[in-house]
């Protein structure tokens, strides 16, 4: 499952989970990944190397949770995202 969200004019977060369920996902474990893109003058992309996603609700209509992670870009520059949260409806 892929969950994406935009905030501001130039920022985007994408979460990919391979086995969705209520619980904690380690972003260095291979069953989840996060990426963050930002930049008005061209995208800066950061891919997760550590952190976690916590799914707090997963029903047939809603998925909700929180996340925090450290990501690196193509030049190995790191960026931390903390206190992230999401709630979205979906259909299967």
HTML snippet that shows the backbone in 3Dmol.js (N, CA, C, O; Angstrom):
<script src="https://3Dmol.org/build/3Dmol-min.js"></script>
<div id="view" style="width:600px;height:400px;position:relative"></div>
<script>
const pdb = `
ATOM      1  N   UNK A   1       0.842  -1.158   0.000  1.00  0.00           N
ATOM      2  CA  UNK A   1       0.000   0.000   0.000  1.00  0.00           C
ATOM      3  C   UNK A   1       0.894   1.230   0.000  1.00  0.00           C
ATOM      4  O   UNK A   1       1.908   1.275   0.697  1.00  0.00           O
ATOM      5  N   UNK A   2       0.510   2.219  -0.784  1.00  0.00           N
ATOM      6  CA  UNK A   2       1.244   3.475  -0.852  1.00  0.00           C
ATOM      7  C   UNK A   2       0.329   4.604  -0.383  1.00  0.00           C
ATOM      8  O   UNK A   2      -0.807   4.726  -0.841  1.00  0.00           O
ATOM      9  N   UNK A   3       0.834   5.423   0.532  1.00  0.00           N
ATOM     10  CA  UNK A   3       0.094   6.571   1.051  1.00  0.00           C
ATOM     11  C   UNK A   3       0.947   7.801   0.799  1.00  0.00           C
ATOM     12  O   UNK A   3       2.109   7.844   1.202  1.00  0.00           O
ATOM     13  N   UNK A   4       0.387   8.787   0.145  1.00  0.00           N
ATOM     14  CA  UNK A   4       1.124  10.001  -0.150  1.00  0.00           C
ATOM     15  C   UNK A   4       0.375  11.221   0.320  1.00  0.00           C
ATOM     16  O   UNK A   4      -0.852  11.222   0.412  1.00  0.00           O
ATOM     17  N   UNK A   5       1.130  12.259   0.619  1.00  0.00           N
ATOM     18  CA  UNK A   5       0.494  13.499   1.036  1.00  0.00           C
ATOM     19  C   UNK A   5       1.370  14.689   0.730  1.00  0.00           C
ATOM     20  O   UNK A   5       2.596  14.617   0.811  1.00  0.00           O
ATOM     21  N   UNK A   6       0.726  15.780   0.378  1.00  0.00           N
ATOM     22  CA  UNK A   6       1.426  17.024   0.083  1.00  0.00           C
ATOM     23  C   UNK A   6       1.155  18.025   1.193  1.00  0.00           C
ATOM     24  O   UNK A   6       0.082  18.030   1.797  1.00  0.00           O
ATOM     25  N   UNK A   7       2.141  18.870   1.454  1.00  0.00           N
ATOM     26  CA  UNK A   7       1.953  19.970   2.376  1.00  0.00           C
ATOM     27  C   UNK A   7       2.818  21.124   1.901  1.00  0.00           C
ATOM     28  O   UNK A   7       3.936  20.925   1.424  1.00  0.00           O
ATOM     29  N   UNK A   8       2.287  22.332   2.036  1.00  0.00           N
ATOM     30  CA  UNK A   8       2.978  23.462   1.454  1.00  0.00           C
ATOM     31  C   UNK A   8       2.903  23.385  -0.059  1.00  0.00           C
ATOM     32  O   UNK A   8       2.173  22.563  -0.614  1.00  0.00           O
ATOM     33  N   UNK A   9       3.648  24.229  -0.709  1.00  0.00           N
ATOM     34  CA  UNK A   9       3.614  24.264  -2.165  1.00  0.00           C
ATOM     35  C   UNK A   9       4.542  23.255  -2.824  1.00  0.00           C
ATOM     36  O   UNK A   9       4.309  22.857  -3.965  1.00  0.00           O
ATOM     37  N   UNK A  10       5.598  22.832  -2.117  1.00  0.00           N
ATOM     38  CA  UNK A  10       6.628  22.036  -2.778  1.00  0.00           C
ATOM     39  C   UNK A  10       7.070  20.801  -2.008  1.00  0.00           C
ATOM     40  O   UNK A  10       8.135  20.252  -2.293  1.00  0.00           O
ATOM     41  N   UNK A  11       6.281  20.352  -1.042  1.00  0.00           N
ATOM     42  CA  UNK A  11       6.708  19.220  -0.226  1.00  0.00           C
ATOM     43  C   UNK A  11       5.734  18.062  -0.351  1.00  0.00           C
ATOM     44  O   UNK A  11       4.521  18.249  -0.442  1.00  0.00           O
ATOM     45  N   UNK A  12       6.299  16.854  -0.351  1.00  0.00           N
ATOM     46  CA  UNK A  12       5.503  15.649  -0.546  1.00  0.00           C
ATOM     47  C   UNK A  12       6.136  14.503   0.240  1.00  0.00           C
ATOM     48  O   UNK A  12       7.356  14.334   0.223  1.00  0.00           O
ATOM     49  N   UNK A  13       5.315  13.721   0.925  1.00  0.00           N
ATOM     50  CA  UNK A  13       5.777  12.532   1.638  1.00  0.00           C
ATOM     51  C   UNK A  13       5.072  11.319   1.055  1.00  0.00           C
ATOM     52  O   UNK A  13       3.869  11.363   0.797  1.00  0.00           O
ATOM     53  N   UNK A  14       5.810  10.240   0.846  1.00  0.00           N
ATOM     54  CA  UNK A  14       5.235   8.996   0.342  1.00  0.00           C
ATOM     55  C   UNK A  14       5.648   7.850   1.265  1.00  0.00           C
ATOM     56  O   UNK A  14       6.833   7.665   1.542  1.00  0.00           O
ATOM     57  N   UNK A  15       4.669   7.087   1.738  1.00  0.00           N
ATOM     58  CA  UNK A  15       4.876   5.939   2.606  1.00  0.00           C
ATOM     59  C   UNK A  15       4.470   4.683   1.849  1.00  0.00           C
ATOM     60  O   UNK A  15       3.392   4.634   1.256  1.00  0.00           O
ATOM     61  N   UNK A  16       5.325   3.670   1.868  1.00  0.00           N
ATOM     62  CA  UNK A  16       5.016   2.390   1.231  1.00  0.00           C
ATOM     63  C   UNK A  16       5.125   1.289   2.288  1.00  0.00           C
ATOM     64  O   UNK A  16       6.162   1.126   2.932  1.00  0.00           O
ATOM     65  N   UNK A  17       4.027   0.537   2.451  1.00  0.00           N
ATOM     66  CA  UNK A  17       3.973  -0.580   3.397  1.00  0.00           C
ATOM     67  C   UNK A  17       3.652  -1.855   2.625  1.00  0.00           C
ATOM     68  O   UNK A  17       2.782  -1.851   1.754  1.00  0.00           O
ATOM     69  N   UNK A  18       4.354  -2.954   2.941  1.00  0.00           N
ATOM     70  CA  UNK A  18       4.102  -4.204   2.222  1.00  0.00           C
ATOM     71  C   UNK A  18       3.091  -5.109   2.925  1.00  0.00           C
ATOM     72  O   UNK A  18       2.440  -5.920   2.268  1.00  0.00           O
ATOM     73  N   UNK A  19       2.948  -4.988   4.235  1.00  0.00           N
ATOM     74  CA  UNK A  19       2.025  -5.830   5.002  1.00  0.00           C
ATOM     75  C   UNK A  19       1.314  -4.940   6.007  1.00  0.00           C
ATOM     76  O   UNK A  19       1.779  -4.796   7.137  1.00  0.00           O
ATOM     77  N   UNK A  20       0.201  -4.344   5.620  1.00  0.00           N
ATOM     78  CA  UNK A  20      -0.462  -3.338   6.442  1.00  0.00           C
ATOM     79  C   UNK A  20      -1.246  -3.988   7.575  1.00  0.00           C
ATOM     80  O   UNK A  20      -2.066  -4.880   7.354  1.00  0.00           O
ATOM     81  N   UNK A  21      -0.975  -3.519   8.800  1.00  0.00           N
ATOM     82  CA  UNK A  21      -1.700  -3.954   9.987  1.00  0.00           C
ATOM     83  C   UNK A  21      -1.406  -2.950  11.107  1.00  0.00           C
ATOM     84  O   UNK A  21      -0.451  -2.179  11.013  1.00  0.00           O
ATOM     85  N   UNK A  22      -2.214  -2.958  12.151  1.00  0.00           N
ATOM     86  CA  UNK A  22      -1.937  -2.108  13.304  1.00  0.00           C
ATOM     87  C   UNK A  22      -0.642  -2.595  13.936  1.00  0.00           C
ATOM     88  O   UNK A  22      -0.479  -3.787  14.197  1.00  0.00           O
ATOM     89  N   UNK A  23       0.275  -1.670  14.179  1.00  0.00           N
ATOM     90  CA  UNK A  23       1.554  -2.026  14.775  1.00  0.00           C
ATOM     91  C   UNK A  23       2.645  -1.075  14.342  1.00  0.00           C
ATOM     92  O   UNK A  23       2.389  -0.066  13.685  1.00  0.00           O
ATOM     93  N   UNK A  24       3.868  -1.410  14.719  1.00  0.00           N
ATOM     94  CA  UNK A  24       5.040  -0.583  14.441  1.00  0.00           C
ATOM     95  C   UNK A  24       5.862  -1.197  13.325  1.00  0.00           C
ATOM     96  O   UNK A  24       6.122  -2.400  13.318  1.00  0.00           O
ATOM     97  N   UNK A  25       6.266  -0.363  12.385  1.00  0.00           N
ATOM     98  CA  UNK A  25       7.086  -0.774  11.253  1.00  0.00           C
ATOM     99  C   UNK A  25       8.440  -0.086  11.351  1.00  0.00           C
ATOM    100  O   UNK A  25       8.509   1.140  11.435  1.00  0.00           O
ATOM    101  N   UNK A  26       9.513  -0.863  11.340  1.00  0.00           N
ATOM    102  CA  UNK A  26      10.876  -0.334  11.363  1.00  0.00           C
ATOM    103  C   UNK A  26      11.270   0.012   9.935  1.00  0.00           C
ATOM    104  O   UNK A  26      11.244  -0.850   9.057  1.00  0.00           O
ATOM    105  N   UNK A  27      11.631   1.254   9.699  1.00  0.00           N
ATOM    106  CA  UNK A  27      11.951   1.694   8.340  1.00  0.00           C
ATOM    107  C   UNK A  27      13.294   1.173   7.831  1.00  0.00           C
ATOM    108  O   UNK A  27      13.630   1.388   6.667  1.00  0.00           O
ATOM    109  N   UNK A  28      14.052   0.505   8.664  1.00  0.00           N
ATOM    110  CA  UNK A  28      15.282  -0.126   8.179  1.00  0.00           C
ATOM    111  C   UNK A  28      15.098  -1.627   7.999  1.00  0.00           C
ATOM    112  O   UNK A  28      16.058  -2.340   7.708  1.00  0.00           O
ATOM    113  N   UNK A  29      13.846  -2.120   8.174  1.00  0.00           N
ATOM    114  CA  UNK A  29      13.592  -3.550   8.116  1.00  0.00           C
ATOM    115  C   UNK A  29      13.148  -4.089   6.777  1.00  0.00           C
ATOM    116  O   UNK A  29      13.051  -5.307   6.623  1.00  0.00           O
ATOM    117  N   UNK A  30      12.871  -3.240   5.798  1.00  0.00           N
ATOM    118  CA  UNK A  30      12.519  -3.721   4.471  1.00  0.00           C
ATOM    119  C   UNK A  30      11.036  -3.875   4.191  1.00  0.00           C
ATOM    120  O   UNK A  30      10.658  -4.032   3.030  1.00  0.00           O
ATOM    121  N   UNK A  31      10.164  -3.835   5.223  1.00  0.00           N
ATOM    122  CA  UNK A  31       8.737  -3.979   4.962  1.00  0.00           C
ATOM    123  C   UNK A  31       8.016  -2.632   4.914  1.00  0.00           C
ATOM    124  O   UNK A  31       6.792  -2.582   4.790  1.00  0.00           O
ATOM    125  N   UNK A  32       8.779  -1.544   5.013  1.00  0.00           N
ATOM    126  CA  UNK A  32       8.205  -0.196   4.921  1.00  0.00           C
ATOM    127  C   UNK A  32       9.292   0.772   4.472  1.00  0.00           C
ATOM    128  O   UNK A  32      10.472   0.580   4.767  1.00  0.00           O
ATOM    129  N   UNK A  33       8.883   1.804   3.762  1.00  0.00           N
ATOM    130  CA  UNK A  33       9.829   2.855   3.377  1.00  0.00           C
ATOM    131  C   UNK A  33       9.087   4.184   3.308  1.00  0.00           C
ATOM    132  O   UNK A  33       7.880   4.230   3.071  1.00  0.00           O
ATOM    133  N   UNK A  34       9.825   5.247   3.517  1.00  0.00           N
ATOM    134  CA  UNK A  34       9.295   6.600   3.445  1.00  0.00           C
ATOM    135  C   UNK A  34      10.223   7.429   2.583  1.00  0.00           C
ATOM    136  O   UNK A  34      11.439   7.242   2.610  1.00  0.00           O
ATOM    137  N   UNK A  35       9.652   8.339   1.824  1.00  0.00           N
ATOM    138  CA  UNK A  35      10.468   9.298   1.090  1.00  0.00           C
ATOM    139  C   UNK A  35       9.849  10.675   1.244  1.00  0.00           C
ATOM    140  O   UNK A  35       8.641  10.816   1.433  1.00  0.00           O
ATOM    141  N   UNK A  36      10.696  11.680   1.161  1.00  0.00           N
ATOM    142  CA  UNK A  36      10.286  13.066   1.329  1.00  0.00           C
ATOM    143  C   UNK A  36      10.904  13.868   0.197  1.00  0.00           C
ATOM    144  O   UNK A  36      12.106  13.778  -0.050  1.00  0.00           O
ATOM    145  N   UNK A  37      10.086  14.651  -0.488  1.00  0.00           N
ATOM    146  CA  UNK A  37      10.587  15.498  -1.568  1.00  0.00           C
ATOM    147  C   UNK A  37      10.199  16.940  -1.279  1.00  0.00           C
ATOM    148  O   UNK A  37       9.085  17.218  -0.834  1.00  0.00           O
ATOM    149  N   UNK A  38      11.119  17.843  -1.533  1.00  0.00           N
ATOM    150  CA  UNK A  38      10.856  19.258  -1.346  1.00  0.00           C
ATOM    151  C   UNK A  38      11.734  20.046  -2.306  1.00  0.00           C
ATOM    152  O   UNK A  38      12.718  19.519  -2.824  1.00  0.00           O
ATOM    153  N   UNK A  39      11.388  21.289  -2.544  1.00  0.00           N
ATOM    154  CA  UNK A  39      12.237  22.145  -3.359  1.00  0.00           C
ATOM    155  C   UNK A  39      11.498  22.908  -4.424  1.00  0.00           C
ATOM    156  O   UNK A  39      10.948  22.319  -5.354  1.00  0.00           O
ATOM    157  N   UNK A  40      11.483  24.210  -4.294  1.00  0.00           N
ATOM    158  CA  UNK A  40      10.836  25.068  -5.284  1.00  0.00           C
ATOM    159  C   UNK A  40      11.655  25.165  -6.562  1.00  0.00           C
ATOM    160  O   UNK A  40      11.100  25.392  -7.637  1.00  0.00           O
ATOM    161  N   UNK A  41      12.968  24.997  -6.457  1.00  0.00           N
ATOM    162  CA  UNK A  41      13.861  25.141  -7.610  1.00  0.00           C
ATOM    163  C   UNK A  41      14.334  23.799  -8.140  1.00  0.00           C
ATOM    164  O   UNK A  41      15.419  23.711  -8.716  1.00  0.00           O
ATOM    165  N   UNK A  42      13.559  22.781  -7.959  1.00  0.00           N
ATOM    166  CA  UNK A  42      13.938  21.430  -8.348  1.00  0.00           C
ATOM    167  C   UNK A  42      13.857  20.545  -7.135  1.00  0.00           C
ATOM    168  O   UNK A  42      14.159  20.990  -6.027  1.00  0.00           O
ATOM    169  N   UNK A  43      13.461  19.313  -7.309  1.00  0.00           N
ATOM    170  CA  UNK A  43      13.211  18.468  -6.137  1.00  0.00           C
ATOM    171  C   UNK A  43      14.475  18.013  -5.430  1.00  0.00           C
ATOM    172  O   UNK A  43      15.462  17.639  -6.064  1.00  0.00           O
ATOM    173  N   UNK A  44      14.427  18.052  -4.115  1.00  0.00           N
ATOM    174  CA  UNK A  44      15.393  17.386  -3.254  1.00  0.00           C
ATOM    175  C   UNK A  44      14.663  16.177  -2.702  1.00  0.00           C
ATOM    176  O   UNK A  44      13.599  16.327  -2.103  1.00  0.00           O
ATOM    177  N   UNK A  45      15.203  14.988  -2.888  1.00  0.00           N
ATOM    178  CA  UNK A  45      14.540  13.760  -2.461  1.00  0.00           C
ATOM    179  C   UNK A  45      15.346  13.081  -1.368  1.00  0.00           C
ATOM    180  O   UNK A  45      16.561  12.916  -1.485  1.00  0.00           O
ATOM    181  N   UNK A  46      14.663  12.691  -0.313  1.00  0.00           N
ATOM    182  CA  UNK A  46      15.274  12.006   0.820  1.00  0.00           C
ATOM    183  C   UNK A  46      14.575  10.672   1.016  1.00  0.00           C
ATOM    184  O   UNK A  46      13.347  10.618   1.093  1.00  0.00           O
ATOM    185  N   UNK A  47      15.346   9.595   1.097  1.00  0.00           N
ATOM    186  CA  UNK A  47      14.804   8.245   1.265  1.00  0.00           C
ATOM    187  C   UNK A  47      15.168   7.753   2.663  1.00  0.00           C
ATOM    188  O   UNK A  47      16.295   7.947   3.118  1.00  0.00           O
ATOM    189  N   UNK A  48      14.218   7.118   3.341  1.00  0.00           N
ATOM    190  CA  UNK A  48      14.425   6.690   4.725  1.00  0.00           C
ATOM    191  C   UNK A  48      15.566   5.691   4.860  1.00  0.00           C
ATOM    192  O   UNK A  48      15.709   4.763   4.064  1.00  0.00           O
ATOM    193  N   UNK A  49      16.381   5.913   5.906  1.00  0.00           N
ATOM    194  CA  UNK A  49      17.414   4.945   6.279  1.00  0.00           C
ATOM    195  C   UNK A  49      17.185   4.433   7.698  1.00  0.00           C
ATOM    196  O   UNK A  49      17.741   3.409   8.095  1.00  0.00           O
ATOM    197  N   UNK A  50      16.357   5.158   8.462  1.00  0.00           N
ATOM    198  CA  UNK A  50      15.996   4.726   9.810  1.00  0.00           C
ATOM    199  C   UNK A  50      14.704   5.428  10.212  1.00  0.00           C
ATOM    200  O   UNK A  50      14.278   6.392   9.576  1.00  0.00           O
ATOM    201  N   UNK A  51      14.099   4.930  11.266  1.00  0.00           N
ATOM    202  CA  UNK A  51      12.877   5.529  11.765  1.00  0.00           C
ATOM    203  C   UNK A  51      11.779   4.494  11.901  1.00  0.00           C
ATOM    204  O   UNK A  51      12.024   3.291  11.817  1.00  0.00           O
ATOM    205  N   UNK A  52      10.561   4.982  12.113  1.00  0.00           N
ATOM    206  CA  UNK A  52       9.450   4.059  12.295  1.00  0.00           C
ATOM    207  C   UNK A  52       8.132   4.672  11.842  1.00  0.00           C
ATOM    208  O   UNK A  52       7.968   5.890  11.778  1.00  0.00           O
ATOM    209  N   UNK A  53       7.209   3.781  11.532  1.00  0.00           N
ATOM    210  CA  UNK A  53       5.828   4.123  11.229  1.00  0.00           C
ATOM    211  C   UNK A  53       4.977   3.319  12.203  1.00  0.00           C
ATOM    212  O   UNK A  53       5.189   2.118  12.370  1.00  0.00           O
ATOM    213  N   UNK A  54       4.026   3.969  12.841  1.00  0.00           N
ATOM    214  CA  UNK A  54       3.119   3.279  13.745  1.00  0.00           C
ATOM    215  C   UNK A  54       1.706   3.411  13.190  1.00  0.00           C
ATOM    216  O   UNK A  54       1.166   4.514  13.105  1.00  0.00           O
ATOM    217  N   UNK A  55       1.112   2.283  12.812  1.00  0.00           N
ATOM    218  CA  UNK A  55      -0.279   2.274  12.358  1.00  0.00           C
ATOM    219  C   UNK A  55      -1.139   2.097  13.608  1.00  0.00           C
ATOM    220  O   UNK A  55      -1.039   1.085  14.301  1.00  0.00           O
ATOM    221  N   UNK A  56      -1.987   3.095  13.891  1.00  0.00           N
ATOM    222  CA  UNK A  56      -2.831   3.055  15.088  1.00  0.00           C
ATOM    223  C   UNK A  56      -4.251   2.617  14.783  1.00  0.00           C
ATOM    224  O   UNK A  56      -4.963   2.151  15.672  1.00  0.00           O
ATOM    225  N   UNK A  57      -4.667   2.764  13.533  1.00  0.00           N
ATOM    226  CA  UNK A  57      -6.009   2.313  13.128  1.00  0.00           C
ATOM    227  C   UNK A  57      -5.941   1.821  11.696  1.00  0.00           C
ATOM    228  O   UNK A  57      -5.377   2.482  10.824  1.00  0.00           O
ATOM    229  N   UNK A  58      -6.524   0.649  11.462  1.00  0.00           N
ATOM    230  CA  UNK A  58      -6.596   0.096  10.117  1.00  0.00           C
ATOM    231  C   UNK A  58      -7.921  -0.639  10.000  1.00  0.00           C
ATOM    232  O   UNK A  58      -8.070  -1.748  10.512  1.00  0.00           O
ATOM    233  N   UNK A  59      -8.875  -0.024   9.328  1.00  0.00           N
ATOM    234  CA  UNK A  59     -10.210  -0.587   9.130  1.00  0.00           C
ATOM    235  C   UNK A  59     -10.442  -0.720   7.629  1.00  0.00           C
ATOM    236  O   UNK A  59      -9.595  -0.296   6.842  1.00  0.00           O
ATOM    237  N   UNK A  60     -11.566  -1.299   7.213  1.00  0.00           N
ATOM    238  CA  UNK A  60     -11.846  -1.374   5.779  1.00  0.00           C
ATOM    239  C   UNK A  60     -12.020  -0.009   5.099  1.00  0.00           C
ATOM    240  O   UNK A  60     -12.133   0.055   3.875  1.00  0.00           O
ATOM    241  N   UNK A  61     -12.044   1.073   5.870  1.00  0.00           N
ATOM    242  CA  UNK A  61     -12.250   2.389   5.268  1.00  0.00           C
ATOM    243  C   UNK A  61     -11.190   3.432   5.639  1.00  0.00           C
ATOM    244  O   UNK A  61     -11.049   4.432   4.934  1.00  0.00           O
ATOM    245  N   UNK A  62     -10.441   3.222   6.730  1.00  0.00           N
ATOM    246  CA  UNK A  62      -9.532   4.250   7.247  1.00  0.00           C
ATOM    247  C   UNK A  62      -8.202   3.633   7.653  1.00  0.00           C
ATOM    248  O   UNK A  62      -8.154   2.527   8.192  1.00  0.00           O
ATOM    249  N   UNK A  63      -7.123   4.365   7.385  1.00  0.00           N
ATOM    250  CA  UNK A  63      -5.814   4.025   7.930  1.00  0.00           C
ATOM    251  C   UNK A  63      -5.264   5.292   8.586  1.00  0.00           C
ATOM    252  O   UNK A  63      -5.312   6.379   8.011  1.00  0.00           O
ATOM    253  N   UNK A  64      -4.738   5.124   9.806  1.00  0.00           N
ATOM    254  CA  UNK A  64      -4.249   6.262  10.575  1.00  0.00           C
ATOM    255  C   UNK A  64      -2.966   5.871  11.294  1.00  0.00           C
ATOM    256  O   UNK A  64      -2.807   4.727  11.718  1.00  0.00           O
ATOM    257  N   UNK A  65      -2.050   6.833  11.427  1.00  0.00           N
ATOM    258  CA  UNK A  65      -0.825   6.537  12.149  1.00  0.00           C
ATOM    259  C   UNK A  65       0.101   7.724  12.251  1.00  0.00           C
ATOM    260  O   UNK A  65      -0.247   8.850  11.897  1.00  0.00           O
ATOM    261  N   UNK A  66       1.297   7.441  12.748  1.00  0.00           N
ATOM    262  CA  UNK A  66       2.332   8.450  12.928  1.00  0.00           C
ATOM    263  C   UNK A  66       3.642   7.928  12.334  1.00  0.00           C
ATOM    264  O   UNK A  66       3.786   6.733  12.074  1.00  0.00           O
ATOM    265  N   UNK A  67       4.591   8.841  12.124  1.00  0.00           N
ATOM    266  CA  UNK A  67       5.895   8.434  11.615  1.00  0.00           C
ATOM    267  C   UNK A  67       6.968   9.426  12.023  1.00  0.00           C
ATOM    268  O   UNK A  67       6.695  10.588  12.325  1.00  0.00           O
ATOM    269  N   UNK A  68       8.184   8.937  12.022  1.00  0.00           N
ATOM    270  CA  UNK A  68       9.392   9.751  12.185  1.00  0.00           C
ATOM    271  C   UNK A  68      10.505   9.011  11.460  1.00  0.00           C
ATOM    272  O   UNK A  68      10.563   7.781  11.485  1.00  0.00           O
ATOM    273  N   UNK A  69      11.383   9.762  10.815  1.00  0.00           N
ATOM    274  CA  UNK A  69      12.464   9.085  10.098  1.00  0.00           C
ATOM    275  C   UNK A  69      13.616  10.029   9.785  1.00  0.00           C
ATOM    276  O   UNK A  69      13.481  11.252   9.817  1.00  0.00           O
ATOM    277  N   UNK A  70      14.749   9.413   9.482  1.00  0.00           N
ATOM    278  CA  UNK A  70      15.906  10.108   8.925  1.00  0.00           C
ATOM    279  C   UNK A  70      16.055   9.619   7.498  1.00  0.00           C
ATOM    280  O   UNK A  70      16.049   8.415   7.240  1.00  0.00           O
ATOM    281  N   UNK A  71      16.189  10.553   6.576  1.00  0.00           N
ATOM    282  CA  UNK A  71      16.372  10.206   5.172  1.00  0.00           C
ATOM    283  C   UNK A  71      17.648  10.825   4.631  1.00  0.00           C
ATOM    284  O   UNK A  71      18.154  11.804   5.180  1.00  0.00           O
ATOM    285  N   UNK A  72      18.160  10.260   3.567  1.00  0.00           N
ATOM    286  CA  UNK A  72      19.347  10.805   2.905  1.00  0.00           C
ATOM    287  C   UNK A  72      19.035  11.052   1.440  1.00  0.00           C
ATOM    288  O   UNK A  72      18.217  10.361   0.833  1.00  0.00           O
ATOM    289  N   UNK A  73      19.712  12.061   0.883  1.00  0.00           N
ATOM    290  CA  UNK A  73      19.543  12.348  -0.537  1.00  0.00           C
ATOM    291  C   UNK A  73      20.668  11.704  -1.330  1.00  0.00           C
ATOM    292  O   UNK A  73      21.455  10.939  -0.773  1.00  0.00           O
ATOM    293  N   UNK A  74      20.755  11.998  -2.608  1.00  0.00           N
ATOM    294  CA  UNK A  74      21.756  11.366  -3.482  1.00  0.00           C
ATOM    295  C   UNK A  74      23.188  11.787  -3.140  1.00  0.00           C
ATOM    296  O   UNK A  74      24.140  11.125  -3.553  1.00  0.00           O
ATOM    297  N   UNK A  75      23.349  12.877  -2.392  1.00  0.00           N
ATOM    298  CA  UNK A  75      24.680  13.325  -1.971  1.00  0.00           C
ATOM    299  C   UNK A  75      24.999  12.889  -0.547  1.00  0.00           C
ATOM    300  O   UNK A  75      25.994  13.327   0.031  1.00  0.00           O
ATOM    301  N   UNK A  76      24.151  12.022   0.023  1.00  0.00           N
ATOM    302  CA  UNK A  76      24.282  11.512   1.383  1.00  0.00           C
ATOM    303  C   UNK A  76      24.079  12.591   2.452  1.00  0.00           C
ATOM    304  O   UNK A  76      24.571  12.462   3.573  1.00  0.00           O
ATOM    305  N   UNK A  77      23.352  13.650   2.096  1.00  0.00           N
ATOM    306  CA  UNK A  77      22.959  14.672   3.064  1.00  0.00           C
ATOM    307  C   UNK A  77      21.699  14.168   3.753  1.00  0.00           C
ATOM    308  O   UNK A  77      20.764  13.710   3.097  1.00  0.00           O
ATOM    309  N   UNK A  78      21.680  14.254   5.081  1.00  0.00           N
ATOM    310  CA  UNK A  78      20.532  13.704   5.807  1.00  0.00           C
ATOM    311  C   UNK A  78      19.565  14.796   6.244  1.00  0.00           C
ATOM    312  O   UNK A  78      19.919  15.968   6.365  1.00  0.00           O
ATOM    313  N   UNK A  79      18.330  14.362   6.475  1.00  0.00           N
ATOM    314  CA  UNK A  79      17.271  15.247   6.953  1.00  0.00           C
ATOM    315  C   UNK A  79      16.358  14.423   7.845  1.00  0.00           C
ATOM    316  O   UNK A  79      16.031  13.281   7.520  1.00  0.00           O
ATOM    317  N   UNK A  80      15.945  14.998   8.972  1.00  0.00           N
ATOM    318  CA  UNK A  80      15.046  14.311   9.890  1.00  0.00           C
ATOM    319  C   UNK A  80      13.644  14.880   9.783  1.00  0.00           C
ATOM    320  O   UNK A  80      13.448  16.091   9.692  1.00  0.00           O
ATOM    321  N   UNK A  81      12.686  13.987   9.795  1.00  0.00           N
ATOM    322  CA  UNK A  81      11.274  14.343   9.858  1.00  0.00           C
ATOM    323  C   UNK A  81      10.756  13.749  11.167  1.00  0.00           C
ATOM    324  O   UNK A  81      10.903  12.551  11.409  1.00  0.00           O
ATOM    325  N   UNK A  82      10.151  14.586  12.007  1.00  0.00           N
ATOM    326  CA  UNK A  82       9.646  14.123  13.294  1.00  0.00           C
ATOM    327  C   UNK A  82       8.174  14.495  13.439  1.00  0.00           C
ATOM    328  O   UNK A  82       7.691  15.432  12.805  1.00  0.00           O
ATOM    329  N   UNK A  83       7.487  13.760  14.266  1.00  0.00           N
ATOM    330  CA  UNK A  83       6.094  14.032  14.605  1.00  0.00           C
ATOM    331  C   UNK A  83       5.159  14.058  13.394  1.00  0.00           C
ATOM    332  O   UNK A  83       4.197  14.825  13.365  1.00  0.00           O
ATOM    333  N   UNK A  84       5.444  13.221  12.397  1.00  0.00           N
ATOM    334  CA  UNK A  84       4.554  13.115  11.244  1.00  0.00           C
ATOM    335  C   UNK A  84       3.310  12.329  11.604  1.00  0.00           C
ATOM    336  O   UNK A  84       3.360  11.428  12.441  1.00  0.00           O
ATOM    337  N   UNK A  85       2.204  12.663  10.983  1.00  0.00           N
ATOM    338  CA  UNK A  85       0.967  11.922  11.217  1.00  0.00           C
ATOM    339  C   UNK A  85       0.134  11.891   9.950  1.00  0.00           C
ATOM    340  O   UNK A  85       0.275  12.752   9.081  1.00  0.00           O
ATOM    341  N   UNK A  86      -0.735  10.895   9.849  1.00  0.00           N
ATOM    342  CA  UNK A  86      -1.605  10.778   8.693  1.00  0.00           C
ATOM    343  C   UNK A  86      -2.905  10.108   9.102  1.00  0.00           C
ATOM    344  O   UNK A  86      -2.948   9.317  10.044  1.00  0.00           O
ATOM    345  N   UNK A  87      -3.939  10.433   8.392  1.00  0.00           N
ATOM    346  CA  UNK A  87      -5.236   9.758   8.473  1.00  0.00           C
ATOM    347  C   UNK A  87      -5.855   9.894   7.098  1.00  0.00           C
ATOM    348  O   UNK A  87      -5.946  10.995   6.555  1.00  0.00           O
ATOM    349  N   UNK A  88      -6.278   8.783   6.540  1.00  0.00           N
ATOM    350  CA  UNK A  88      -6.853   8.823   5.202  1.00  0.00           C
ATOM    351  C   UNK A  88      -7.885   7.721   5.024  1.00  0.00           C
ATOM    352  O   UNK A  88      -7.809   6.664   5.650  1.00  0.00           O
ATOM    353  N   UNK A  89      -8.826   7.987   4.175  1.00  0.00           N
ATOM    354  CA  UNK A  89      -9.777   6.945   3.801  1.00  0.00           C
ATOM    355  C   UNK A  89      -9.292   6.300   2.506  1.00  0.00           C
ATOM    356  O   UNK A  89      -8.520   6.897   1.756  1.00  0.00           O
ATOM    357  N   UNK A  90      -9.749   5.085   2.254  1.00  0.00           N
ATOM    358  CA  UNK A  90      -9.335   4.373   1.041  1.00  0.00           C
ATOM    359  C   UNK A  90     -10.375   3.319   0.707  1.00  0.00           C
ATOM    360  O   UNK A  90     -11.256   3.012   1.511  1.00  0.00           O
ATOM    361  N   UNK A  91     -10.258   2.780  -0.475  1.00  0.00           N
ATOM    362  CA  UNK A  91     -11.084   1.654  -0.887  1.00  0.00           C
ATOM    363  C   UNK A  91     -10.185   0.577  -1.428  1.00  0.00           C
ATOM    364  O   UNK A  91      -9.126   0.862  -1.987  1.00  0.00           O
ATOM    365  N   UNK A  92     -10.599  -0.655  -1.267  1.00  0.00           N
ATOM    366  CA  UNK A  92      -9.782  -1.779  -1.754  1.00  0.00           C
ATOM    367  C   UNK A  92     -10.346  -2.300  -3.043  1.00  0.00           C
ATOM    368  O   UNK A  92      -9.805  -3.245  -3.616  1.00  0.00           O
TER     369      UNK A  92
END
`;
const viewer = $3Dmol.createViewer("view");
viewer.addModel(pdb, "pdb");
viewer.setStyle({}, {cartoon: {color: "spectrum"}});
viewer.zoomTo();
viewer.render();
</script>
